């Protein structure tokens, strides 16, 4: 697996990351969503540099301009519901992309800290020979991402698989490295210290879905 840690180099990305972590700013859910969206736009730009391009000619009012465009189609696929704001940021950049959505959540079957990942809903186009970008803001254990890719089956093989997350724990990165194909790309805006005993990212930011869309039952 190829690991891309975008925050290794200082940029405006770190400013947006600081805001989504700040407990005082988090009280404004609209601002939280917008910052996640802007992070998605920055990640999209960085990811776009690694795609393959083809030559095209564009007719301007005064002549022909030789330029390039992405060679293969892009499919954006988000894990509901937390991935929606990040998805919007990617969609702002890859505006011709097809879009897919998959649900995944932790099911605590004994009402304790043990859980299974349940994937119950999917609506996605074909991935055949396309660039699949799987979007989920938080990479904790990594089980949700692996479960979603297994659910999608990938019988129609994408050209490349890119996984985009905002904040990741080292444990989740290691789990993906162990359970995903070597040709996957993992894009991360920030790598945090560890998981706690409840498998939440430390220092993290809390529950991204709740902060963006309100508390759930």
N, CA, C and O of each residue as an XYZ file, in Angstrom:
868
protein
N       0.842     -1.193      0.000
C       0.000      0.000      0.000
C       0.881      1.248      0.000
O       1.875      1.321      0.723
N       0.504      2.221     -0.817
C       1.241      3.471     -0.890
C       0.620      4.482      0.080
O      -0.578      4.755      0.004
N       1.423      5.035      0.984
C       0.941      5.973      2.001
C       1.329      7.396      1.619
O       2.495      7.684      1.350
N       0.324      8.291      1.600
C       0.547      9.706      1.289
C       0.066     10.528      2.485
O      -1.139     10.657      2.703
N       0.993     11.080      3.254
C       0.658     11.902      4.417
C       0.816     13.365      4.023
O       1.931     13.887      3.999
N      -0.297     14.027      3.713
C      -0.240     15.365      3.126
C       0.276     16.403      4.109
O       0.932     17.358      3.692
N       0.002     16.249      5.402
C       0.379     17.270      6.379
C       1.859     17.233      6.733
O       2.302     18.013      7.577
N       2.637     16.350      6.114
C       4.084     16.345      6.353
C       4.712     17.671      5.939
O       5.719     18.092      6.509
N       4.116     18.325      4.947
C       4.589     19.639      4.506
C       3.585     20.699      4.942
O       2.380     20.529      4.757
N       4.075     21.788      5.517
C       3.195     22.846      5.982
C       2.420     23.469      4.832
O       2.976     23.769      3.776
N       1.110     23.659      5.060
C       0.245     24.325      4.099
C      -1.001     24.796      4.838
O      -1.136     24.576      6.041
N      -1.904     25.440      4.120
C      -3.162     25.906      4.716
C      -3.985     24.735      5.231
O      -4.894     24.930      6.039
N      -3.684     23.524      4.779
C      -4.380     22.333      5.275
C      -4.304     22.245      6.791
O      -5.295     21.906      7.438
N      -3.146     22.543      7.369
C      -2.986     22.427      8.823
C      -3.881     23.406      9.579
O      -4.303     23.128     10.701
N      -4.167     24.540      8.970
C      -5.086     25.515      9.576
C      -6.489     24.938      9.669
O      -7.149     25.059     10.701
N      -6.949     24.305      8.583
C      -8.277     23.703      8.596
C      -8.327     22.516      9.566
O      -9.335     22.313     10.242
N      -7.255     21.740      9.637
C      -7.194     20.629     10.593
C      -7.289     21.135     12.028
O      -7.977     20.535     12.854
N      -6.606     22.226     12.326
C      -6.660     22.792     13.675
C      -8.071     23.225     14.027
O      -8.505     23.059     15.167
N      -8.793     23.781     13.057
C     -10.151     24.253     13.329
C     -11.114     23.099     13.599
O     -11.955     23.207     14.491
N     -11.015     22.006     12.856
C     -11.967     20.910     13.085
C     -11.697     20.202     14.409
O     -12.575     19.514     14.929
N     -10.490     20.362     14.965
C     -10.173     19.751     16.264
C     -10.577     20.643     17.446
O     -10.808     20.141     18.546
N     -10.662     21.940     17.228
C     -10.866     22.918     18.295
C     -12.286     22.792     18.876
O     -13.269     22.959     18.154
N     -12.386     22.499     20.175
C     -13.693     22.240     20.795
C     -14.604     23.462     20.768
O     -15.826     23.319     20.794
N     -14.025     24.664     20.715
C     -14.876     25.851     20.660
C     -15.432     26.050     19.254
O     -16.590     26.439     19.099
N     -14.631     25.792     18.238
C     -15.090     25.942     16.862
C     -16.041     24.812     16.479
O     -16.930     25.000     15.649
N     -15.853     23.647     17.080
C     -16.710     22.493     16.777
C     -18.180     22.742     17.097
O     -19.050     22.044     16.576
N     -18.468     23.716     17.940
C     -19.855     24.000     18.289
C     -20.657     24.516     17.099
O     -21.887     24.464     17.109
N     -19.972     25.009     16.085
C     -20.622     25.499     14.866
C     -20.551     24.383     13.834
O     -19.530     24.220     13.166
N     -21.635     23.608     13.697
C     -21.620     22.441     12.821
C     -21.460     22.836     11.351
O     -20.851     22.096     10.579
N     -21.998     23.987     10.957
C     -21.850     24.418      9.576
C     -20.385     24.712      9.251
O     -19.899     24.365      8.175
N     -19.698     25.346     10.177
C     -18.275     25.630      9.985
C     -17.468     24.343      9.974
O     -16.527     24.208      9.192
N     -17.824     23.394     10.835
C     -17.143     22.099     10.850
C     -17.278     21.417      9.497
O     -16.285     20.945      8.943
N     -18.497     21.357      8.952
C     -18.720     20.730      7.646
C     -17.924     21.438      6.554
O     -17.337     20.793      5.686
N     -17.909     22.771      6.606
C     -17.204     23.527      5.574
C     -15.704     23.265      5.627
O     -15.060     23.149      4.585
N     -15.145     23.172      6.819
C     -13.717     22.890      6.949
C     -13.379     21.487      6.454
O     -12.348     21.287      5.812
N     -14.240     20.519      6.748
C     -14.034     19.166      6.219
C     -14.099     19.201      4.689
O     -13.309     18.542      4.012
N     -15.035     19.965      4.160
C     -15.162     20.097      2.708
C     -13.889     20.700      2.106
O     -13.403     20.222      1.081
N     -13.348     21.748      2.740
C     -12.140     22.385      2.220
C     -10.942     21.440      2.297
O     -10.083     21.447      1.416
N     -10.888     20.633      3.347
C      -9.836     19.615      3.433
C      -9.967     18.636      2.264
O      -8.967     18.229      1.673
N     -11.201     18.265      1.938
C     -11.430     17.378      0.805
C     -10.947     17.980     -0.502
O     -10.418     17.266     -1.354
N     -11.122     19.276     -0.672
C     -10.658     19.940     -1.887
C      -9.135     19.906     -1.992
O      -8.585     19.657     -3.065
N      -8.459     20.158     -0.868
C      -6.989     20.120     -0.869
C      -6.493     18.706     -1.149
O      -5.557     18.517     -1.926
N      -7.117     17.714     -0.520
C      -6.708     16.329     -0.743
C      -6.946     15.917     -2.190
O      -6.142     15.190     -2.774
N      -8.050     16.382     -2.767
C      -8.349     16.069     -4.170
C      -7.261     16.600     -5.089
O      -6.825     15.917     -6.017
N      -6.828     17.827     -4.820
C      -5.782     18.435     -5.647
C      -4.485     17.629     -5.556
O      -3.846     17.359     -6.573
N      -4.098     17.245     -4.334
C      -2.868     16.476     -4.170
C      -2.986     15.104     -4.833
O      -2.052     14.644     -5.491
N      -4.128     14.458     -4.659
C      -4.344     13.149     -5.270
C      -4.321     13.243     -6.796
O      -3.832     12.336     -7.469
N      -4.843     14.326     -7.332
C      -4.942     14.469     -8.783
C      -3.571     14.456     -9.452
O      -3.465     14.128    -10.634
N      -2.531     14.804     -8.719
C      -1.186     14.842     -9.288
C      -0.671     13.444     -9.639
O       0.252     13.308    -10.441
N      -1.265     12.406     -9.041
C      -0.772     11.041     -9.252
C      -1.553     10.283    -10.315
O      -1.178      9.165    -10.668
N      -2.636     10.869    -10.836
C      -3.442     10.195    -11.844
C      -2.768     10.275    -13.213
O      -1.874     11.092    -13.431
N      -3.205      9.428    -14.118
C      -2.695      9.476    -15.486
C      -3.506     10.467    -16.314
O      -4.715     10.612    -16.133
N      -2.815     11.141    -17.221
C      -3.447     12.184    -18.026
C      -3.280     11.891    -19.516
O      -2.385     11.150    -19.922
N      -4.148     12.479    -20.309
C      -4.061     12.362    -21.765
C      -4.131     13.754    -22.383
O      -4.670     14.686    -21.786
N      -3.581     13.878    -23.580
C      -3.553     15.158    -24.283
C      -4.922     15.459    -24.901
O      -5.586     14.572    -25.436
N      -5.322     16.707    -24.816
C      -6.547     17.163    -25.483
C      -6.297     18.535    -26.100
O      -5.361     19.239    -25.720
N      -7.138     18.900    -27.046
C      -7.118     20.228    -27.649
C      -8.405     20.958    -27.264
O      -9.497     20.395    -27.332
N      -8.257     22.215    -26.861
C      -9.405     23.040    -26.473
C      -9.500     24.234    -27.411
O      -8.524     24.952    -27.630
N     -10.679     24.430    -27.954
C     -10.922     25.577    -28.830
C     -11.215     26.812    -27.993
O     -12.213     26.836    -27.272
N     -10.382     27.829    -28.066
C     -10.636     29.104    -27.411
C     -11.188     30.084    -28.448
O     -11.207     29.758    -29.635
N     -11.635     31.266    -28.041
C     -12.113     32.247    -29.029
C     -11.036     32.678    -30.028
O     -11.343     33.193    -31.103
N      -9.749     32.457    -29.652
C      -8.667     32.959    -30.490
C      -7.766     31.865    -31.054
O      -6.787     32.166    -31.737
N      -8.076     30.621    -30.783
C      -7.220     29.577    -31.322
C      -7.400     28.253    -30.610
O      -8.418     28.023    -29.958
N      -6.400     27.375    -30.736
C      -6.413     26.047    -30.130
C      -5.366     25.993    -29.031
O      -4.228     26.417    -29.237
N      -5.740     25.472    -27.856
C      -4.806     25.280    -26.747
C      -4.618     23.791    -26.523
O      -5.590     23.062    -26.324
N      -3.369     23.333    -26.555
C      -3.030     21.949    -26.260
C      -2.850     21.812    -24.746
O      -2.041     22.524    -24.152
N      -3.591     20.913    -24.128
C      -3.518     20.734    -22.677
C      -3.763     19.269    -22.338
O      -3.661     18.409    -23.213
N      -4.084     18.974    -21.088
C      -4.288     17.589    -20.662
C      -5.532     17.480    -19.788
O      -6.021     18.471    -19.245
N      -6.032     16.254    -19.664
C      -7.126     15.953    -18.757
C      -6.935     14.542    -18.217
O      -6.159     13.764    -18.772
N      -7.642     14.207    -17.134
C      -7.518     12.880    -16.525
C      -7.903     11.816    -17.544
O      -8.927     11.929    -18.218
N      -7.070     10.777    -17.649
C      -7.242      9.782    -18.711
C      -8.413      8.842    -18.452
O      -9.155      8.515    -19.377
N      -8.591      8.400    -17.196
C      -9.672      7.469    -16.872
C     -10.696      8.139    -15.953
O     -10.340      9.026    -15.178
N     -11.962      7.722    -16.032
C     -12.996      8.312    -15.171
C     -12.714      8.071    -13.693
O     -12.007      7.139    -13.312
N     -13.293      8.949    -12.878
C     -13.169      8.879    -11.417
C     -14.521      8.531    -10.820
O     -15.548      9.073    -11.228
N     -14.515      7.615     -9.842
C     -15.707      7.304     -9.063
C     -15.429      7.663     -7.605
O     -14.478      7.154     -7.013
N     -16.245      8.527     -7.030
C     -16.158      8.873     -5.612
C     -17.154      8.022     -4.848
O     -18.332      7.971     -5.202
N     -16.687      7.348     -3.795
C     -17.568      6.487     -2.999
C     -17.368      6.806     -1.527
O     -16.274      6.631     -0.992
N     -18.419      7.272     -0.876
C     -18.337      7.675      0.530
C     -18.969      6.660      1.452
O     -19.928      5.976      1.093
N     -18.410      6.573      2.663
C     -18.998      5.768      3.724
C     -19.909      6.676      4.543
O     -19.452      7.646      5.147
N     -21.201      6.354      4.558
C     -22.187      7.179      5.246
C     -22.067      7.037      6.768
O     -21.640      5.994      7.263
N     -22.450      8.101      7.517
C     -22.870      9.409      7.036
C     -21.739     10.433      7.127
O     -21.789     11.495      6.506
N     -20.721     10.087      7.915
C     -19.648     11.035      8.211
C     -18.901     11.463      6.962
O     -18.323     12.550      6.935
N     -18.899     10.628      5.922
C     -18.128     10.939      4.736
C     -18.745     11.980      3.826
O     -18.101     12.391      2.861
N     -19.967     12.426      4.088
C     -20.668     13.285      3.135
C     -19.993     14.642      2.936
O     -19.866     15.099      1.800
N     -19.561     15.291      4.011
C     -18.925     16.606      3.868
C     -17.602     16.491      3.127
O     -17.295     17.324      2.274
N     -16.816     15.469      3.443
C     -15.557     15.245      2.737
C     -15.822     14.920      1.273
O     -15.090     15.359      0.386
N     -16.874     14.150      1.031
C     -17.281     13.805     -0.338
C     -17.566     15.066     -1.147
O     -17.183     15.158     -2.314
N     -18.234     16.031     -0.533
C     -18.548     17.277     -1.227
C     -17.281     17.985     -1.670
O     -17.229     18.522     -2.776
N     -16.249     17.994     -0.817
C     -14.985     18.609     -1.194
C     -14.362     17.935     -2.400
O     -13.860     18.610     -3.298
N     -14.388     16.604     -2.430
C     -13.853     15.868     -3.575
C     -14.692     16.123     -4.829
O     -14.162     16.236     -5.934
N     -15.997     16.210     -4.639
C     -16.899     16.421     -5.773
C     -16.713     17.821     -6.363
O     -16.914     18.017     -7.562
N     -16.334     18.792     -5.534
C     -16.068     20.142     -6.033
C     -14.898     20.154     -7.010
O     -14.862     20.981     -7.922
N     -13.944     19.249     -6.831
C     -12.767     19.190     -7.696
C     -12.998     18.208     -8.846
O     -12.802     18.551    -10.011
N     -13.412     16.996     -8.513
C     -13.709     15.995     -9.547
C     -15.185     16.124     -9.930
O     -16.000     15.257     -9.616
N     -15.506     17.213    -10.609
C     -16.920     17.541    -10.816
C     -17.600     16.674    -11.863
O     -18.825     16.704    -11.982
N     -16.833     15.903    -12.624
C     -17.430     14.976    -13.587
C     -17.466     13.544    -13.063
O     -17.826     12.623    -13.796
N     -17.099     13.355    -11.816
C     -17.021     12.005    -11.261
C     -18.401     11.386    -11.076
O     -19.385     12.081    -10.822
N     -18.450     10.052    -11.209
C     -19.629      9.311    -10.773
C     -19.543      9.152     -9.252
O     -18.473      9.294     -8.662
N     -20.684      8.858     -8.632
C     -20.715      8.847     -7.177
C     -21.398      7.602     -6.632
O     -22.412      7.147     -7.162
N     -20.823      7.057     -5.562
C     -21.392      5.916     -4.877
C     -21.456      6.167     -3.378
O     -20.735      7.016     -2.855
N     -22.322      5.428     -2.685
C     -22.499      5.611     -1.244
C     -22.711      4.250     -0.586
O     -23.450      3.406     -1.094
N     -22.049      4.054      0.548
C     -22.122      2.788      1.280
C     -22.276      3.103      2.762
O     -21.642      4.028      3.270
N     -23.113      2.341      3.458
C     -23.249      2.532      4.906
C     -22.375      1.535      5.652
O     -22.234      0.383      5.242
N     -21.791      1.998      6.753
C     -21.004      1.109      7.624
C     -21.031      1.689      9.031
O     -20.893      2.898      9.216
N     -21.209      0.825     10.015
C     -21.214      1.314     11.390
C     -20.777      0.207     12.347
O     -20.826     -0.980     12.026
N     -20.349      0.640     13.532
C     -19.953     -0.300     14.578
C     -21.193     -0.841     15.284
O     -21.998     -0.072     15.810
N     -21.343     -2.157     15.294
C     -22.458     -2.796     15.996
C     -21.916     -3.450     17.259
O     -21.197     -4.447     17.200
N     -22.277     -2.867     18.414
C     -21.836     -3.400     19.711
C     -22.870     -4.440     20.164
O     -23.852     -4.101     20.823
N     -22.639     -5.692     19.806
C     -23.642     -6.739     19.988
C     -23.872     -7.101     21.454
O     -24.946     -7.606     21.783
N     -22.915     -6.866     22.342
C     -23.097     -7.149     23.770
C     -23.116     -5.880     24.606
O     -22.979     -5.931     25.828
N     -23.284     -4.742     23.944
C     -23.298     -3.445     24.623
C     -22.020     -3.190     25.418
O     -22.045     -2.559     26.475
N     -20.897     -3.697     24.888
C     -19.607     -3.424     25.511
C     -18.687     -2.838     24.442
O     -19.156     -2.350     23.414
N     -17.394     -2.887     24.683
C     -16.470     -2.266     23.745
C     -16.195     -3.117     22.510
O     -15.580     -2.633     21.560
N     -16.638     -4.377     22.502
C     -16.437     -5.229     21.336
C     -17.488     -4.889     20.275
O     -18.630     -4.564     20.598
N     -17.085     -4.970     19.009
C     -18.033     -4.627     17.946
C     -17.687     -5.349     16.655
O     -16.559     -5.790     16.436
N     -18.720     -5.453     15.800
C     -18.559     -5.875     14.416
C     -18.890     -4.689     13.523
O     -19.609     -3.777     13.932
N     -18.366     -4.703     12.308
C     -18.713     -3.678     11.328
C     -19.832     -4.210     10.436
O     -19.675     -5.234      9.772
N     -20.958     -3.505     10.429
C     -22.086     -3.887      9.581
C     -22.157     -2.950      8.375
O     -22.167     -1.727      8.521
N     -22.205     -3.538      7.196
C     -22.358     -2.789      5.946
C     -23.688     -3.222      5.341
O     -23.835     -4.363      4.904
N     -24.656     -2.307      5.319
C     -26.023     -2.705      4.980
C     -26.566     -2.066      3.712
O     -27.542     -2.568      3.154
N     -25.983     -0.999      3.246
C     -26.544     -0.289      2.085
C     -25.419      0.072      1.135
O     -24.347      0.494      1.569
N     -25.656     -0.092     -0.158
C     -24.699      0.358     -1.146
C     -25.420      0.771     -2.418
O     -26.366      0.116     -2.856
N     -24.966      1.850     -2.992
C     -25.456      2.319     -4.292
C     -24.250      2.894     -5.007
O     -23.780      3.979     -4.668
N     -23.749      2.171     -5.994
C     -22.504      2.578     -6.639
C     -22.520      2.178     -8.108
O     -23.139      1.180     -8.474
N     -21.841      2.955     -8.951
C     -21.727      2.610    -10.364
C     -20.646      1.562    -10.580
O     -20.030      1.090     -9.625
N     -20.420      1.203    -11.829
C     -19.332      0.293    -12.171
C     -17.983      0.963    -11.899
O     -17.821      2.169    -12.090
N     -17.012      0.146    -11.443
C     -15.666      0.650    -11.209
C     -14.694      0.241    -12.316
O     -13.513      0.581    -12.251
N     -15.167     -0.473    -13.317
C     -14.290     -1.077    -14.311
C     -13.364     -0.051    -14.949
O     -13.807      0.897    -15.597
N     -12.055     -0.269    -14.748
C     -10.995      0.565    -15.338
C     -11.148      2.042    -14.988
O     -10.801      2.915    -15.784
N     -11.670      2.317    -13.791
C     -11.832      3.690    -13.320
C     -10.989      3.893    -12.063
O     -10.525      2.932    -11.449
N     -10.802      5.138    -11.698
C     -10.105      5.479    -10.460
C     -11.129      5.551     -9.333
O     -11.923      6.490     -9.275
N     -11.117      4.572     -8.443
C     -12.040      4.544     -7.311
C     -11.422      5.278     -6.131
O     -10.322      4.947     -5.689
N     -12.141      6.281     -5.623
C     -11.705      7.017     -4.436
C     -12.719      6.756     -3.329
O     -13.852      7.232     -3.388
N     -12.302      5.992     -2.315
C     -13.160      5.666     -1.173
C     -12.910      6.693     -0.071
O     -11.768      6.911      0.334
N     -13.981      7.321      0.411
C     -13.882      8.497      1.277
C     -14.482      8.215      2.650
O     -15.635      7.802      2.766
N     -13.675      8.446      3.694
C     -14.140      8.296      5.079
C     -13.252      9.179      5.946
O     -12.034      9.003      5.923
N     -13.803     10.124      6.710
C     -12.944     11.097      7.399
C     -12.043     10.524      8.475
O     -10.962     11.065      8.709
N     -12.451      9.432      9.151
C     -11.671      8.923     10.279
C     -11.246      7.477     10.023
O     -12.075      6.621      9.714
N      -9.954      7.221     10.154
C      -9.415      5.869     10.053
C      -8.942      5.454     11.442
O      -7.833      5.790     11.857
N      -9.802      4.716     12.158
C      -9.467      4.268     13.516
C      -8.881      2.859     13.458
O      -7.664      2.700     13.366
N      -9.732      1.842     13.510
C      -9.240      0.460     13.435
C      -8.966      0.020     12.008
O      -8.173     -0.895     11.784
N      -9.609      0.658     11.040
C      -9.488      0.258      9.646
C     -10.497     -0.794      9.221
O     -10.577     -1.127      8.039
N     -11.264     -1.323     10.159
C     -12.189     -2.410      9.840
C     -13.319     -1.969      8.907
O     -13.758     -2.742      8.055
N     -13.789     -0.730      9.067
C     -14.891     -0.254      8.215
C     -14.471     -0.209      6.755
O     -15.218     -0.651      5.882
N     -13.288      0.319      6.480
C     -12.835      0.444      5.090
C     -12.654     -0.925      4.464
O     -13.065     -1.137      3.323
N     -12.052     -1.856      5.181
C     -11.858     -3.209      4.654
C     -13.211     -3.874      4.421
O     -13.407     -4.528      3.397
N     -14.150     -3.716      5.361
C     -15.475     -4.327      5.225
C     -16.221     -3.760      4.022
O     -16.900     -4.498      3.308
N     -16.098     -2.457      3.796
C     -16.780     -1.831      2.662
C     -16.210     -2.341      1.346
O     -16.972     -2.671      0.438
N     -14.894     -2.413      1.223
C     -14.299     -2.903     -0.019
C     -14.673     -4.360     -0.269
O     -14.854     -4.765     -1.417
N     -14.788     -5.149      0.797
C     -15.221     -6.537      0.637
C     -16.683     -6.599      0.210
O     -17.064     -7.463     -0.580
N     -17.503     -5.687      0.728
C     -18.912     -5.649      0.360
C     -19.089     -5.269     -1.101
O     -19.958     -5.808     -1.785
N     -18.278     -4.355     -1.573
C     -18.362     -3.938     -2.967
C     -17.884     -5.025     -3.921
O     -18.165     -4.980     -5.119
N     -17.156     -6.007     -3.380
C     -16.658     -7.168     -4.122
C     -15.600     -6.808     -5.164
O     -14.666     -7.575     -5.395
N     -15.748     -5.652     -5.786
C     -14.810     -5.221     -6.818
C     -14.665     -6.260     -7.930
O     -13.571     -6.483     -8.448
N     -15.785     -6.890     -8.289
C     -15.762     -7.833     -9.406
C     -15.386     -7.108    -10.704
O     -14.729     -7.680    -11.575
N     -15.804     -5.862    -10.822
C     -15.355     -5.030    -11.926
C     -14.164     -4.225    -11.413
O     -14.325     -3.309    -10.607
N     -12.993     -4.568    -11.877
C     -11.775     -4.076    -11.259
C     -11.497     -2.616    -11.620
O     -11.468     -2.262    -12.799
N     -11.296     -1.778    -10.619
C     -10.899     -0.394    -10.906
C      -9.457     -0.344    -11.384
O      -8.675     -1.260    -11.131
N      -9.116      0.727    -12.072
C      -7.733      0.915    -12.487
C      -6.856      1.107    -11.260
O      -5.797      0.490    -11.142
N      -7.302      1.970    -10.343
C      -6.583      2.204     -9.092
C      -7.591      2.413     -7.971
O      -8.708      2.874     -8.206
N      -7.189      2.071     -6.746
C      -8.004      2.321     -5.556
C      -7.282      3.342     -4.689
O      -6.140      3.132     -4.281
N      -7.963      4.450     -4.413
C      -7.445      5.478     -3.518
C      -8.383      5.574     -2.317
O      -9.602      5.623     -2.482
N      -7.825      5.602     -1.125
C      -8.604      5.752      0.106
C      -8.224      7.096      0.721
O      -7.048      7.360      0.968
N      -9.224      7.944      0.967
C      -8.979      9.290      1.471
C      -9.577      9.449      2.868
O     -10.783      9.297      3.057
N      -8.717      9.759      3.849
C      -9.175      9.977      5.221
C      -8.551     11.270      5.746
O      -7.469     11.671      5.319
N      -9.248     11.909      6.674
C      -8.731     13.143      7.259
C      -7.744     12.837      8.372
O      -6.613     13.322      8.349
N      -8.162     12.033      9.352
C      -7.304     11.721     10.498
C      -7.215     10.210     10.650
O      -8.227      9.511     10.588
N      -5.994      9.707     10.849
C      -5.770      8.268     10.948
C      -4.977      7.934     12.200
O      -4.162      8.726     12.672
N      -5.235      6.740     12.726
C      -4.435      6.185     13.811
C      -3.444      5.186     13.234
O      -3.748      4.531     12.237
N      -2.265      5.052     13.835
C      -1.281      4.091     13.340
C      -1.820      2.673     13.257
O      -1.460      1.926     12.347
N      -2.691      2.290     14.208
C      -3.259      0.943     14.212
C      -4.107      0.704     12.958
O      -4.065     -0.377     12.370
N      -4.874      1.721     12.554
C      -5.702      1.590     11.364
C      -4.870      1.483     10.100
O      -5.191      0.708      9.199
N      -3.804      2.258     10.036
C      -2.910      2.184      8.877
C      -2.316      0.785      8.763
O      -2.270      0.208      7.676
N      -1.861      0.244      9.893
C      -1.271     -1.096      9.890
C      -2.286     -2.151      9.453
O      -1.937     -3.092      8.741
N      -3.550     -1.995      9.881
C      -4.595     -2.951      9.514
C      -4.844     -2.924      8.003
O      -5.007     -3.975      7.383
N      -4.874     -1.742      7.419
C      -5.067     -1.645      5.972
C      -3.880     -2.237      5.223
O      -4.060     -2.921      4.216
N      -2.688     -1.982      5.702
C      -1.501     -2.539      5.051
C      -1.534     -4.065      5.038
O      -1.030     -4.702      4.113
N      -2.130     -4.636      6.070
C      -2.196     -6.087      6.188
C      -3.317     -6.686      5.349
O      -3.202     -7.820      4.883
N      -4.399     -5.938      5.149
C      -5.608     -6.532      4.575
C      -6.010     -6.011      3.200
O      -6.995     -6.487      2.634
N      -5.285     -5.059      2.653
C      -5.627     -4.521      1.340
C      -4.521     -4.813      0.336
O      -3.376     -5.046      0.724
N      -4.856     -4.802     -0.956
C      -3.831     -5.054     -1.975
C      -2.706     -4.025     -1.936
O      -2.896     -2.890     -1.499
N      -1.547     -4.439     -2.397
C      -0.379     -3.565     -2.357
C      -0.536     -2.330     -3.227
O       0.094     -1.306     -2.962
N      -1.367     -2.407     -4.264
C      -1.472     -1.281     -5.191
C      -2.480     -0.222     -4.747
O      -2.778      0.692     -5.516
N      -3.011     -0.322     -3.533
C      -3.908      0.707     -3.005
C      -3.097      1.933     -2.562
O      -1.950      1.822     -2.128
N      -3.735      3.110     -2.688
C      -3.140      4.363     -2.215
C      -3.953      4.853     -1.015
O      -5.178      4.945     -1.092
N      -3.283      5.165      0.079
C      -3.940      5.711      1.270
C      -3.508      7.169      1.433
O      -2.329      7.466      1.627
N      -4.495      8.075      1.348
C      -4.248      9.511      1.475
C      -4.736      9.980      2.840
O      -5.894      9.763      3.198
N      -3.857     10.618      3.598
C      -4.160     11.017      4.977
C      -3.800     12.488      5.154
O      -2.729     12.930      4.740
N      -4.716     13.247      5.777
C      -4.423     14.643      6.091
C      -3.602     14.767      7.365
O      -2.823     15.710      7.501
N      -3.759     13.829      8.309
C      -2.978     13.867      9.553
C      -2.958     12.480     10.191
O      -3.949     11.752     10.152
N      -1.813     12.126     10.777
C      -1.684     10.873     11.517
C      -1.563     11.214     13.001
O      -0.669     11.961     13.396
N      -2.466     10.663     13.825
C      -2.465     10.934     15.259
C      -1.693      9.874     16.035
O      -1.032      9.016     15.449
N      -1.785      9.944     17.359
C      -0.900      9.160     18.218
C      -1.289      7.689     18.322
O      -0.445      6.808     18.150
N      -2.573      7.419     18.605
C      -2.956      6.046     18.930
C      -4.471      5.937     19.037
O      -5.192      6.924     18.890
N      -4.946      4.706     19.299
C      -6.334      4.451     19.670
C      -6.402      4.258     21.180
O      -5.471      3.734     21.790
N      -7.525      4.690     21.785
C      -7.703      4.408     23.210
C      -8.383      3.055     23.395
O      -8.562      2.313     22.429
N      -8.758      2.735     24.614
C      -9.336      1.424     24.908
C     -10.684      1.207     24.229
O     -11.129      0.067     24.093
N     -11.340      2.282     23.802
C     -12.613      2.173     23.088
C     -12.428      2.280     21.570
O     -13.402      2.385     20.825
N     -11.187      2.253     21.128
C     -10.837      2.348     19.706
C     -11.221      3.686     19.091
O     -11.616      3.750     17.927
N     -11.106      4.757     19.875
C     -11.255      6.112     19.369
C      -9.871      6.721     19.190
O      -8.948      6.430     19.950
N      -9.741      7.572     18.173
C      -8.446      8.163     17.862
C      -8.092      9.246     18.887
O      -8.910     10.105     19.216
N      -6.845      9.181     19.381
C      -6.319     10.154     20.333
C      -5.172     10.930     19.673
O      -4.262     10.294     19.141
N      -5.166     12.283     19.680
C      -6.184     13.171     20.249
C      -7.438     13.309     19.379
O      -8.493     13.688     19.887
N      -7.344     13.010     18.088
C      -8.537     12.978     17.246
C      -9.322     14.272     17.246
O      -8.762     15.364     17.340
N     -10.648     14.122     17.138
C     -11.535     15.292     17.174
C     -12.911     14.963     17.722
O     -13.756     15.852     17.830
N     -13.158     13.706     18.069
C     -14.489     13.283     18.492
C     -15.164     12.515     17.375
O     -14.501     11.941     16.512
N     -16.489     12.508     17.397
C     -17.270     11.808     16.380
C     -17.558     12.755     15.217
O     -18.342     13.693     15.359
N     -16.927     12.512     14.070
C     -17.062     13.419     12.926
C     -18.501     13.498     12.434
O     -18.969     14.576     12.067
N     -19.213     12.362     12.420
C     -20.600     12.369     11.972
C     -21.491     13.208     12.867
O     -22.303     13.992     12.377
N     -21.345     13.049     14.187
C     -22.137     13.840     15.131
C     -21.818     15.327     15.027
O     -22.718     16.165     15.085
N     -20.536     15.651     14.874
C     -20.158     17.068     14.792
C     -20.696     17.711     13.524
O     -21.025     18.897     13.518
N     -20.787     16.944     12.466
C     -21.260     17.493     11.196
C     -22.777     17.542     11.107
O     -23.336     18.489     10.554
N     -23.456     16.521     11.651
C     -24.891     16.352     11.389
C     -25.754     16.200     12.636
O     -26.968     16.033     12.518
N     -25.166     16.251     13.816
C     -25.936     16.137     15.033
C     -25.838     14.744     15.645
O     -25.510     13.777     14.956
N     -26.121     14.646     16.934
C     -26.014     13.376     17.660
C     -27.028     12.368     17.140
O     -28.128     12.732     16.726
N     -26.642     11.098     17.169
C     -27.529     10.011     16.734
C     -27.932      9.178     17.946
O     -27.289      9.231     18.994
N     -28.994      8.419     17.788
C     -29.451      7.561     18.878
C     -28.493      6.391     19.045
O     -28.699      5.545     19.916
